[in-house]
Amino acid sequence: MSFLAGLRFIVNTSLLKNYSKGEERELTISRSKTPLLLYTPTKKEKGLIISLTGFSTSGYQDKRIAVVNNAFVKLGYRVITPKIKTIDDLLIHPSGIDEMKEVISRIAADTLLNPNKFCPAVFAPSFTAGIAALAIAEMPVNSVSSLCLIGGFCNFETTIQFALTNEKNEDDYGMHILMKNFLKYEVGNNPRLEELVQTAIEDNGLKRKVPLLPSLLAQTDSTTADLYNKLRFNTEFRRDLIMQAWTKIPDFAIWENRLDLSKHSYKITCSITIIHGKEDVVIPSSESIMLNSLLKDKNPKVHLELSNLLDHGDLKVGFKIFSEINKLAKAFNYFIVNIK
């Protein structure tokens, strides 16, 4: 398999980064409008890529996805990053699957956004990758031409258990995202606790030079502050409380079923590229291995790459780069050549 397009993509997302943001546009969905960023190549367009952000405090405006999009534009692709409200609000909910389905289908059908009537490809990282895959599994065949999942999940429940308990992960961003989404189902309404969690998320996600959490904690009543600190630093307590909360969600059976990609992956018929960092400390690479094993007997167009060059989606430069860059380039190339 050739790897030149994949290699160019890696170079342009690591060594020659372009942070320029696309043109602001709007997409009509469900009698409302959602913003998006449109990137267009100067030469003839080869295809359309819908490029999605992870659970970022910057949402669809995240500068990291701008780098990815500009790299695809250099290869000749029109790229659109839409605002998915549930994702931008950092919310894990089955409604996010429905929102994703509608956004993909509306972009594909929009004559201004997709004038060449391409069958769109989808590029998605982290938790968003799982949501995107679940959405595509529920969409009609041939709705998407090529799908690239970076560091995504397969079994949602095992993924959140890992994220809550992996002490090798020094970054507590993902842990706080799970706290934000599920704590309320166990501890009830606690505005100050929610404020502490949200502030911790923003301190991390916005990379504040002076974090606001310490001063907020100092102003918090001792009971709430103690509960927050126990959640943050006591792994067993955090796991037990949030996993209990997960099972107490109203309509839990519906959530459990709809968020479990292992039950629905067989319905994905487009080309799929699965890329995962071997030592990912947020979502384990075993999730992508599981997804590949479920897909490979149902879909012949699946490519799995486990890479030492990636952590949770970000490229790591080190001594292994020269021996492994070829394999990672081939993986990205597989996604690119299958875009129609």
N, C-alpha and C positions, 0 to 999 in steps of 0.2 A: 504494500500500500504506500502511495506517495505521502509525503508529510510536509510538503513545502508550504501549503496554505496554513497548516497548523503551526508550523515554525514561525511564519510571519506573524501569526496571531500572538504567539508567546512573546516574540520580540517587541511587538507593539503594546503589549500589556505589562511589560516588565522593564525594558530598557528605553523605549521611546514613547513614554506615556503622554497621551493628549487628554487633558481634563476639560476640554471645551464642551459645553452643554449644547444639546440640540435645540431645535426650534420649538417653542411652546405652541401646542395645539390642544384641542378639546375633542373628546369622544362622547357621543350621546349614548347613555345607557339607562334603562329603566326610567325613562322620563326625566332624567337629570343628565348632568355632564360631568365628566372626570378629566382632569388634565393629563397630558402626556408630553413626552419629549421626542421629537422626530429628527433623525439623523439621515442625511441623504448623500450618496456618493456623487462625485462630479462626472463620472463616466457611466456607461450603460449599467443598469441595475441587474444583478444576478439573482436576487431573491429578497425575501422579507424575513427579518428576524425580530421576534418579540422578546425583548431582553428584560428580565425581571430582577429586582433587587431582593436581597435577603431582608431579615427583620432589622432594619436600620432606623436609627432616630432621624436620619436625614430623608428617609423615604425614597420616593422615586428620583429625588434630586441628588442622591448619593454620588459623590465624585468617583467612587470606584467603578460604578456601572458606566459612568461616562467614558472612562478609559477603555472598558470592554467594548462599548458601542463604537467608539472611534476606530478601534482596531478592526472591527467587522466592516466599517465603512471603507477603510483602506483596501479591503479585499473585494469591494464592489457591492456590498449589501446595504439595502435600506434597513434601518433599525428603528424600532419604536420601544420606548420604555413608558408604559402607562402607570398611572397611580392606581394601585389596587388598595382600596380604602382599608380593608381589614389588615393587609400587610403593613401599610404605612402607619396604622394605629397600633401595630405590634400585637394584634389579636389572633389567637388560635381558635378557629371556630369553623364548623362545617359550611357556614355561609360563605366563607372565603373561597371554597371550591366552586360554588355557584357564581360568585363574582368573577372568578378567574375564567370560567367557561364563557360567560357573557362577553367579557372584554376581548378574549381571543377571537370569538366569532364575529363580534362587531367590527374589530379592526380588519379582519379578513374581508368583510363585506363592504367596507367603506371605500368608495371609489376615489376619494381624495387621499386617503392614507395608504391605500393599496391599489394605485392606478393600473398596475400591470397584472392584477388579479393573481398574484402568487399565492401558493399554498404556504402559509407561514411556518417558520421554524420557531421553536421556543428554547430559550436559554435561561436556566434558573439555578440559583445556589441555595444551599442550606435547607432550612425548614420550608422556604418557598418552593424549592425543588420538589419536595413531597406533595405540596398542595397543587402545584402545576401538573404533576404526573397524575394525581387523583382526578383533576379536572379533565385532562385529556382522555383518561380511561372512561369517563362518562360522556364524552363527545362522540358524534358520528365518525365513522371511519373516514380517513382522508381529510380530517379537519386540520391536521398538522403534518408537515412533511418530515421534520427531523426534530428530535428532542435531546437537549444536553442537560444532564443533571449533575451538579457539582456538590459533592458532600451532602447528599440528601438522605432522607430516612425511608425505611420500608415499613417496619412495624413501629407505629407511633409510641406505643406504651413502653417497649423496651428502650426506645430512644430517649424518652424523657427520664426514665430511671437512670440511664447512663449519665445524662446531662446533670442530674441532681446529685450524683454520688461520685463522679470521677474527680478524685483529689489531685490528679496530675494537671488538671486545668486550673491555672492560676487566674484566668479571666472569668469573672463571675457574671458576665453579661447575660449569657444564655440562662443561667440559673435564675436571675432576676426576671427575665421574660416569662419563665414558667411560674414564678411566684405571682407576677402581675396577673396572669391569666387564670390561675386556679385557686389561690389562697382563699378568696371570698367564699368558695363553696364549703370550706371547712371552718373558718374563723368568723364568717359573717361580715357585715358592713363595718369597716374600720378605716375611716378616711385618712387618719394620720399614718397608719401602717402602709396604706396604698401610696401615700405621698412619699414616704421613705423609699419604697421600692422604685417608684417612678424617678425619684431624684438620683438614686444609684444608677439606674439605666441611663439617664441623661448625662451624668458625670462621666460615665464610661463611653457612651456612644458619641457624645459631642467632644470628648477628650478635653474636658475643662482643665485648665492649668491649676485652678483653685477649686477643688470639689466643694459642692454645697452640702453634701450629706453630713459631714461632721457637725456643722453648726445646727443643722436641722435636728440631728439626733440629740444634741445638747438641750434643745428646747422641747423635746418630746417627753411625755410622762414616762416614768420608769417602767411601768408594766408593758407598754407598747415598745419601748426601746429594748427591753430585755427580750421580748418575743422576737423582734427583728434580728437582734444579734444572735439569738439562738438559731434562728432559721439560716442566718448567713454562715455561721461558723460550726454548727453541729450537724454533720452530714447525715447521721442516722435519723435525727429528729426531723430534719428538712425532708428527707426522702419519705418517711412515714406519713408526715402531715400532708404533703402535697399529693402523694399517691392516694391517700384517703379522700382528699378533696376531688381528685380526678374522678373517682367512682361516684361521687355525690352530685355530679352535674345533672340537672334536669334533662331528661331524655338521653341519659348516659349511653344506652344501648345504640341509639342512632349515632351519637358522636363516635363511639368505639368502632362501629362498623365503617362509617364514612371516612374516618381518618386512618384506617388501616390499609395501606397500599398493598400489603401482602395478599389481601383478599381480592383486590381489583386490578392488579398489574396485568393479568392475562388479557385484559380488554384493550391494552395499548398495542396498536398494530403498526405505528410509524417506526422509522429508524430511531434507535435510542443509543445515545452515548452516555455511559455512566463513568464519572471520574471522581475519585475519592483519595484524599491524602491517607497514606497508610497509618500515620500516627495522629490522625485527627482526634483532638481531645474534647470536641463538642458533640459531634455525631460520629460514632465509631464506623470504621470502614467495613465492619461486619454487616452493616445495614445495606451497603451497596453490593456486597457479596451475596447476601440473601436475595436481593432484588434480581440480580443477574441470574441466579440459579432458578428463580421462579419464571423468568422471561425466556431463557435460552431454548426451552423445548417448545415454546408457543410462538416465538417471534425470531426468525433467523437474522434479523437486522439489529443485533445488539452487540455493542462493544464495551467491555469493561476495562478500565485502567486504574490500578491502584499505584499511587505515585509517592515516592520519597521526596519529591520536590514540592509537595503541597502540605500545608497544615489544614486549617479549616477554610480551604478555597484560595488562600494566598500563596503565591509562589515563594519558595525558600531558595535562596542562592547559596550553594555550598559545593563541596568537593564532588558530590554525586551528580551535579547538574550535567556534566558532559556525558556521563554514561546513561542517563535516563531521559535527557531532553528529547531524544528521538522517539521514544515510546509515547511520551506525553503529546508531542507534536502530531503523531499518528492518530491519537485519540481525538484531538480537536479537529484534525483533518477529516476524520470519519463523520463528525457532526456536519462540517461545512459541505462536504461533497454530496451529502444526501438532501441538502436544501433544494427545493424545486421552485 
